[in-house]
Amino acid sequence: MNQKIDKARKKPKLGNRSNGTNENNTKLLEKLEENCKKSIGHYGLDSVTVGNQAYTGNKLVKGLTLVYNEQPKCIFNLAPFCGEDFWKLLLARTQGLKYKKPTIGRINRALHYMKTLSQSDFSDRLNTSKKVLLIRDPLKRMIAAYRDAFEEKVVRAEIKDVVLNMNSFFKRQPNSTSVITFPEFFRYVASSPSHPTANRLWGPLTNPLMVCDIKWDCIYSIENHYDDFKYIQSGLGFKIPKGVHLAEFKSSLIIPDTEIPKYYERVDKKALSKFYKQFKLDFEIFNYKMATIRSMKNS
């Protein structure tokens, strides 16, 4: 196995889960509950209350990344840049998607989003399904987001629209073709951008994902993909139907700790401070630390 991947898996941020056992997962969930109660004041509300908080009228306004699977009955909170691409493709295939290399549009159309349900059906689904929460170290999540937006060969249309807003933020011409560096990207995200796409893709996860409102059955971290995926299959009974092609997991998506200094060494302390303030709940509730970055900046 690739040495970098091995290193990333040896030090999972939320405890040792090398066995992929129920005991390890229970400890992670207990820590999540403890952190939620300490930072938010509650954890795991009843399904009716969650439904009331999630909806405004007939429209779901929170938990927009919640996707449900029929057999077995599971709900996944597919947070952006937390390994959601793997799960989206796999879940779409369990729902009948046949294409070998489907477009993002085909995948999304095949998924069962909770936002399509009525409020009562939303609450019922929560009661009858196992629930999986995708999380990630906020610092690594920003690296993954930057790679997706600015290191790929093709820039998606929605990112091009955000770049116009970024050019305005940096006081550049709207049609500027200047390369967006990682420190610039990070400073933009740390400024709490009002652009809806930027906020949806790159913003904090805790509140919009209803992390502390729902009682989860499993925590999944992309940096611990192999063990967590094994547990979801065995511990939660997520059996992949016969004939369904297992979605390929790209090990290059795992970001080892050694990558963090490479991206953050030129990020200034003011931006780091703003970022931590904005993402404070994500750090506290998911049990990640900023100390390593601060130490790196002072070294």
For each residue, the residues with C-beta under 8 A, 3 or more apart:
1: 5 6
2: 5 6 251
3: 6 7
4: 7 8 254 256 258
5: 1 2 8 9 251 254 256
6: 1 2 3 9 10
7: 3 4 10 11 256 257 258
8: 4 5 11 223 254 255 256 257
9: 5 6 12 18 223 224 226 227 254
10: 6 7
11: 7 8 257
12: 9 15 16 17 221 223 224
13: 137 221 223 286 287 288
14: 17 28 31 135 219 221 286 287
15: 12 24 27 28 31
16: 12 24
17: 12 14 20 21 24 25 28 224 227 228 231
18: 9 24 227
19: 23 24 227
20: 17 24 227 228 230 231 234 235
21: 17 24 25 231 235
22: 25 26 231 235
23: 19 26 27
24: 15 16 17 18 19 20 21 27 28 231
25: 17 21 22 28 29 218 219 231 235
26: 22 23 29 30
27: 15 23 24 30 31
28: 14 15 17 24 25 31 32 219
29: 25 26 32 33 216 217 218 219
30: 26 27 33 34
31: 14 15 27 28 34 35 287
32: 28 29 35 36 43 133 211 216 219 285 286 287
33: 29 30 36 37 43 44
34: 30 31 37 38
35: 31 32 38 39 284 285 286 287
36: 32 33 39 40 42 43 211 212 285
37: 33 34 40 41 42 43
38: 34 35 284
39: 35 36 212 281 284 285
40: 36 37 43 206 212 281 285
41: 37
42: 36 37 45 212 213
43: 32 33 36 37 40 212 215
44: 33 212 213 214 215
45: 42 49 50 53 213 214
46: 49 50
47: 50 51 123 124 126 127
48: 51 52 123
49: 45 46 52 53 213
50: 45 46 47 53 54 123 126 210 213 214
51: 47 48 54 55 119 120 122 123 126
52: 48 49 55 119
53: 45 49 50 62 210 213
54: 50 51 60 61 62 63 119 122 210 213
55: 51 52 58 59 60 61 119 122
56: 59 61
57:
58: 55 118 119
59: 55 56 115
60: 54 55 63 64 114 115 117 122
61: 54 55 56 64
62: 53 54 207 208 209 210
63: 54 60 66 77 114 115 208 209 210 214
64: 60 61 113 115 208
65: 77 78 79 80 84 209
66: 63 75 76 77 78 113 114 115
67: 75 76 78 87 88 91 111 112 113 114
68: 73 74 75 76 112 113 114 125 129
69: 72 73 74 75 76 91 94 95 112 129 238
70: 73 94 95 112
71: 94 241
72: 69 130 236 237 238 239
73: 68 69 70 125 128 129 130
74: 68 69 129 130 131 132 236 238
75: 66 67 68 69 114 125 126 129 130 131 132
76: 66 67 68 69 87 91 131 132 134
77: 63 65 66 131 132 133 134 209 210 211 214
78: 65 66 67 82 84 87 88 134
79: 65 82 84 134 135 136 205 209
80: 65 84 145 200 201 202
81: 84 136 141 144 145 148 201
82: 78 79 134 135 136 141 205 220 221 222
83: 86 87 134 136 220 221 222 225 253
84: 65 78 79 80 81 87 88 134
85: 88 89
86: 83 89 90 222 225 247 248 249 250 253
87: 67 76 78 83 84 90 91 134 247
88: 67 78 84 85 91 92 107 108 111
89: 85 86 92 93 102 107 247
90: 86 87 93 94 240 244 246 247
91: 67 69 76 87 88 94 95 111
92: 88 89 95 97 102 106 107 110 111
93: 89 90 96 97 98 110 244 245 247
94: 69 70 71 90 91 240 241 244
95: 69 70 91 92 110 111 112
96: 93 110
97: 92 93 102 106 107 110
98: 93
99: 102 106
100: 245
101:
102: 89 92 97 99 106 107 110
103: 106 107
104: 107 108
105: 108 109
106: 92 97 99 102 103 109 110
107: 88 89 92 97 102 103 104 110 111
108: 88 104 105 111
109: 105 106
110: 92 93 95 96 97 102 106 107
111: 67 88 91 92 95 107 108
112: 67 68 69 70 95 116
113: 64 66 67 68 116
114: 60 63 66 67 68 75 117 122 125
115: 59 60 63 64 66
116: 112 113
117: 60 114 121 122 125
118: 58 121 122
119: 51 52 54 55 58 122 123
120: 51 123 124
121: 117 118 124 125
122: 51 54 55 60 114 117 118 119 125 126
123: 47 48 50 51 119 120 126 127
124: 47 120 121 127 128
125: 68 73 75 114 117 121 122 128 129
126: 47 50 51 75 122 123 129 131 214
127: 47 123 124
128: 73 124 125
129: 68 69 73 74 75 125 126
130: 72 73 74 75 217 218 236 237 238
131: 74 75 76 77 126 214 215 216 217 218
132: 74 75 76 77 216 217 218 219 220 232 236
133: 32 77 209 211 214 216 218 219 220
134: 76 77 78 79 82 83 84 87 220 221 222
135: 14 79 82 205 219 220 221 286
136: 79 81 82 83 140 141 144 221 222 223 286
137: 13 140 141 223 286 288
138: 141 142 204 275 279 282 283 286 288
139: 142 143 260 264 288 290 293
140: 136 137 143 144 223 255 259 260
141: 81 82 136 137 138 144 145
142: 138 139 145 146 185 186 189 202 263 275
143: 139 140 146 147 182 255 259 260 263
144: 81 136 140 141 147 148 253 255
145: 80 81 141 142 148 149 185 189 201 202
146: 142 143 149 150 151 182 185 186 263
147: 143 144 150 151 152
148: 81 144 145 151 152
149: 145 146 152 155 156 159 162 180 185 201
150: 146 147 155 159 179 180 185
151: 146 147 148
152: 147 148 149 155
153:
154:
155: 149 150 152 159 160 163
156: 149 159 160
157: 160 161
158: 161 162 197
159: 149 150 155 156 162 163 197
160: 155 156 157 163 164
161: 157 158 164 165 195 197
162: 149 158 159 165 166 195 197 198
163: 155 159 160 166 167 180
164: 160 161 167 168 174
165: 161 162 168 169 193 195 198
166: 162 163 169 170 180 184 185 188
167: 163 164 170 172 173 174 175 176 178
168: 164 165 171 172 174
169: 165 166 188 191 193
170: 166 167 184 188
171: 168
172: 167 168 176 178
173: 167 176
174: 164 167 168
175: 167
176: 167 172 173
177:
178: 167 172
179: 150
180: 149 150 163 166 184 185
181: 184 185 266
182: 143 146 185 186 263 264 266 267
183: 186 187 266 267 268 271
184: 166 170 180 181 187 188
185: 142 145 146 149 150 166 180 181 182 188 189
186: 142 146 182 183 189 190 264 267 271 275
187: 183 184 190 191 267 268 271
188: 166 169 170 184 185 191 193 198
189: 142 145 185 186 193 198 202 203 275
190: 186 187 271 272 274 275 278
191: 169 187 188 274
192: 203 278
193: 165 169 188 189 198 199 202
194: 199
195: 161 162 165 198 199
196: 199 200
197: 158 159 161 162 200 201
198: 162 165 188 189 193 195 201 202 203
199: 193 194 195 196 202 203
200: 80 196 197 203
201: 80 81 145 149 197 198
202: 80 142 145 189 193 198 199
203: 189 192 198 199 200 208
204: 138 207 208 278 279 281 282
205: 79 82 135 208 209 211 282
206: 40 209 211 212 281 282 285
207: 62 204 210 211 281
208: 62 63 64 203 204 205
209: 62 63 65 77 79 133 205 206
210: 50 53 54 62 63 77 207 213 214
211: 32 36 77 133 205 206 207 214 285
212: 36 39 40 42 43 44 206 285
213: 42 44 45 49 50 53 54 210
214: 44 45 50 63 77 126 131 133 210 211
215: 43 44 131
216: 29 32 131 132 133 219
217: 29 130 131 132 236
218: 25 29 130 131 132 133 228 231 232 235 236
219: 14 25 28 29 32 132 133 135 216 228
220: 82 83 132 133 134 135 224 225 228 229 232
221: 12 13 14 82 83 134 135 136 224 225 228
222: 82 83 86 134 136 225 253 254
223: 8 9 12 13 136 137 140 254 255
224: 9 12 17 220 221 227 228
225: 83 86 220 221 222 228 229 249 254
226: 9 229 230
227: 9 17 18 19 20 224 230 231
228: 17 20 218 219 220 221 224 225 231 232
229: 220 225 226 232 233 249
230: 20 226 227 233 234
231: 17 20 21 22 24 25 218 227 228 234 235 236
232: 132 218 220 228 229 235 236 238
233: 229 230 236 237 238 239 240
234: 20 230 231 237
235: 20 21 22 25 218 231 232
236: 72 74 130 132 217 218 231 232 233
237: 72 130 233 234
238: 69 72 74 130 232 233
239: 72 233
240: 90 94 233 244 246
241: 71 94 244
242:
243:
244: 90 93 94 240 241
245: 93 100
246: 90 240
247: 86 87 89 90 93
248: 86
249: 86 225 229 253
250: 86 253
251: 2 5 254
252:
253: 83 86 144 222 249 250
254: 4 5 8 9 222 223 225 251
255: 8 140 143 144 223 259 260
256: 4 5 7 8 259
257: 7 8 11 260 292
258: 4 7 261 262
259: 140 143 255 256 262 263
260: 139 140 143 255 257 263 264 292 293 296
261: 258 264 265 296
262: 258 259 265
263: 142 143 146 182 259 260 267
264: 139 182 186 260 261 267 272 293 296 297
265: 261 262 296
266: 181 182 183
267: 182 183 186 187 263 264 271 272
268: 183 187 271 272
269: 272 273 297
270: 273 274
271: 183 186 187 190 267 268 274 275
272: 190 264 267 268 269 275 276 290 293 294 297
273: 269 270 276 277
274: 190 191 270 271 277 278
275: 138 142 186 189 190 271 272 278 279
276: 272 273 279 280 283 290
277: 273 274 280
278: 190 192 204 274 275
279: 138 204 275 276 282 283
280: 276 277 283 284
281: 39 40 204 206 207 284 285
282: 138 204 205 206 279 285 286 288
283: 138 276 279 280 286 288 289 290
284: 35 38 39 280 281 287
285: 32 35 36 39 40 206 211 212 281 282
286: 13 14 32 35 135 136 137 138 282 283
287: 13 14 31 32 35 284
288: 13 137 138 139 282 283
289: 283 292
290: 139 272 276 283 293 294
291: 294 295
292: 257 260 289 295 296
293: 139 260 264 272 290 296 297
294: 272 290 291 297 298
295: 291 292 298 299
296: 260 261 264 265 292 293 299
297: 264 269 272 293 294
298: 294 295
299: 295 296
